[in-house]
Amino acid sequence: MRKILQRKPKAATAPMVPAWHPNFRDYERLPDVKVVRTAFLVNGAAIVVMTALLLWVAFNEYHLRDLRSRIEAWDAQIHRNRVASARAVALYKKFQTDEARLREIDAFVKSKPAFSPLMLRLGATLPATMALDAVTWRDGSLSLRGTVRGSPDAASGYASAYVERLRTDAELGPLFESVTLTSVARHAVTGRLLVEIVLAGKGTSKPVAKK
């Protein structure tokens, strides 16, 4: 009785017939109805790539700016060091010049014999027939001007003998390069012989005898 009263579903009773019109839908042109659209994914990926590129460019720009700052600091340090180095080189050259002058002065002082012992030795070697009128030290040479007593021939011999004695003297000889009788003249009033003897120092040129 229950089976007779139970109604059958319409789907079961409806006959399977084809659609009444053809399907003209173009699925390629239909909008994307996916939950997460493909365009969104593409745009998101592009944004991520652009952000990464901007970060990379910003990092490189910061690195370049820091490098420029360091280079400027190094250039400034090099400039300061160059100025200090130039001053040091100038001071060193000045020191070399002053040192050379001091060495020359020291060499001159060392080469110049002590005047007091020199005068004592000259007095010891001076013959009784001769008197010194002037002693001059100039340009590393010692000039003796004196008067010789005696006849003209004897006075000339006395002067020559004194020159030879100065050359061979154990103390005076090593101090001078040469001993030269540079001038011989007769005094107009006294008639005595006036002579000039030059003892040339080491490293100086030999004096020329005056005529």
C-alpha positions in Angstrom: 0.0 0.0 0.0 2.9 2.4 0.9 4.7 1.6 -2.4 1.6 2.5 -4.4 1.2 5.9 -2.6 4.9 6.8 -2.9 5.6 9.2 -5.8 8.4 8.7 -8.2 10.9 11.5 -8.8 10.5 13.5 -11.9 14.1 13.0 -13.0 13.6 9.4 -13.1 10.6 9.7 -15.2 11.8 12.5 -17.5 13.2 11.2 -20.8 16.9 12.1 -21.8 16.6 14.4 -24.7 19.3 16.6 -26.3 19.5 20.4 -25.7 17.1 22.4 -27.8 19.8 24.7 -29.1 23.6 24.4 -29.9 26.4 25.6 -27.4 28.0 28.7 -28.9 30.2 29.6 -25.8 33.9 30.5 -26.5 35.6 29.3 -23.3 38.9 31.1 -24.2 37.2 34.5 -24.2 35.2 33.8 -21.0 36.5 35.6 -17.9 38.6 33.6 -15.4 36.4 32.6 -12.5 39.1 31.0 -10.5 39.3 31.8 -6.8 42.9 33.2 -7.2 43.2 34.7 -10.6 46.3 34.2 -12.8 46.7 37.9 -13.4 46.9 38.5 -9.7 49.7 36.0 -9.4 51.5 37.5 -12.3 51.2 41.0 -10.9 52.3 39.9 -7.4 55.4 38.2 -8.9 56.2 41.3 -10.9 55.8 43.5 -7.7 58.1 41.1 -5.8 60.7 41.2 -8.6 60.6 45.0 -8.8 60.9 45.4 -5.0 63.9 43.1 -5.0 65.4 45.1 -7.9 64.8 48.4 -6.1 66.4 47.0 -2.9 69.4 45.8 -4.9 69.8 49.2 -6.6 69.4 51.0 -3.2 72.0 48.8 -1.6 74.4 49.4 -4.4 73.8 53.1 -4.3 74.4 53.2 -0.6 77.6 51.1 -1.1 78.8 53.5 -3.8 78.1 56.5 -1.7 80.0 55.0 1.2 82.8 54.2 -1.1 82.9 57.8 -2.4 82.9 59.1 1.1 85.9 56.9 2.0 87.7 57.9 -1.2 87.2 61.6 -0.4 88.5 61.0 3.2 91.5 59.1 1.7 92.2 62.0 -0.7 92.0 64.5 2.1 94.4 62.4 4.1 96.8 62.1 1.2 96.7 65.9 0.6 97.5 66.5 4.3 100.3 64.0 4.2 101.6 65.5 0.9 101.8 68.9 2.5 103.6 67.6 5.6 105.9 65.5 3.4 106.8 68.6 1.3 107.6 70.5 4.5 109.7 67.6 5.8 111.6 67.4 2.5 112.2 71.2 2.5 113.4 71.0 6.1 115.7 68.1 5.2 117.2 70.0 2.3 117.7 73.0 4.5 119.3 70.8 7.1 121.6 69.3 4.4 122.6 72.8 3.3 123.3 73.9 6.8 125.2 70.7 7.5 127.4 71.2 4.5 128.2 74.8 5.6 129.0 73.5 9.1 131.3 70.9 7.7 133.1 73.5 5.6 133.5 75.7 8.7 134.7 72.8 10.7 137.1 71.7 8.0 138.4 75.2 7.7 138.9 75.6 11.5 140.6 72.2 11.7 142.9 73.0 8.7 143.8 76.4 10.1 146.8 76.0 12.5 146.6 77.5 16.0 148.0 81.0 15.7 149.8 81.3 19.0 152.0 78.1 18.6 152.5 79.2 15.0 153.9 82.6 16.0 156.1 81.0 18.6 157.5 78.6 16.1 158.1 81.5 13.6 159.9 83.4 16.3 162.1 80.4 17.1 163.1 79.9 13.4 163.6 83.6 12.7 167.3 84.4 12.1 168.9 87.3 13.9 169.5 89.2 10.6 165.7 89.4 9.9 162.8 91.1 11.6 159.1 90.5 10.9 157.1 93.7 10.2 153.7 92.0 9.6 152.1 88.6 9.7 148.8 88.1 7.8 146.5 85.1 7.5 144.3 85.2 4.4 142.5 82.5 2.4 144.4 79.6 4.1 147.8 81.1 3.5 150.2 82.9 5.9 152.0 86.0 4.6 155.2 87.2 6.3 156.6 90.6 5.6 160.0 91.5 7.1 163.2 93.4 6.8 166.6 91.8 6.3 169.8 93.5 7.5 173.1 93.2 5.7 174.6 94.0 2.4 172.4 93.5 -0.7 174.0 90.2 -1.6 174.1 88.9 2.0 170.5 90.0 2.7 169.3 88.2 -0.3 171.1 85.1 0.8 169.7 85.4 4.3 166.1 85.6 2.9 166.6 82.5 0.7 168.1 80.6 3.6 165.1 81.4 5.8 162.7 80.3 3.1 164.5 77.0 2.9 164.5 76.6 6.7 160.7 77.1 6.8 160.2 74.5 4.1 162.2 71.9 6.0 161.1 72.8 9.5 159.6 69.7 11.3 156.7 71.7 12.7 155.9 74.3 10.0 156.7 72.2 6.9 153.8 69.7 7.3 151.3 72.5 7.8 151.8 74.2 4.5 151.7 73.2 0.8 154.6 75.5 -0.2 156.9 78.3 1.0 157.6 80.9 -1.6 159.7 84.2 -1.6 157.2 86.3 -3.5 158.7 89.8 -3.2 162.1 91.3 -2.7 162.6 95.1 -2.7 165.1 97.6 -1.4 163.8 100.2 1.1 164.3 103.7 -0.3 165.4 105.3 3.0 167.2 102.7 5.0 168.5 100.7 2.1 167.5 97.4 3.8 166.0 94.5 1.9 162.2 94.2 2.2 160.9 90.7 1.6 157.5 88.9 1.5 157.3 85.2 2.2 154.0 83.3 1.6 153.3 80.0 3.3 150.4 78.5 1.2 148.0 76.2 3.2 147.0 72.7 2.2 144.7 72.7 -0.8 145.6 76.3 -1.9 147.4 77.3 -5.1 151.0 78.1 -5.0 151.6 81.9 -4.9 153.4 83.6 -7.8 156.5 85.6 -7.1 156.1 89.3 -7.7 158.6 90.9 -10.1 
